[in-house]
Amino acid sequence: MMRITVNGVRVDVSVKKDNSSGVLEYGKGEALEKKREYKEFNLYLDSIHLRIMKIQRELEIEDVSVSASSVLDRFLGKDAPV
């Protein structure tokens, strides 16, 4: 799960990756193990984080109201950029 919070309002969405092995350190938001699969998992999480930050910046540049739901909608492709 991923949580997006803007101005204290939050929305949750699945990142479509399984953490059933319990390797994710929730405080840090990344896998702590040094195995290749965990490093790939961390890279995947980093790429999502960068996409979310880029979307937030795009909304600010477009002078659109930035909210957790507007960021999520853009992330999910429900709101195409202008």
Secondary structure, DSSP 8 states (H G I E B T S, - for coil): -EEEEETTEEEEE--S---TT--EETTTTEE---SHHHHHHHHHHHHHHHHHHHHHHHHHHTT----HHHHHHHHTTSS---
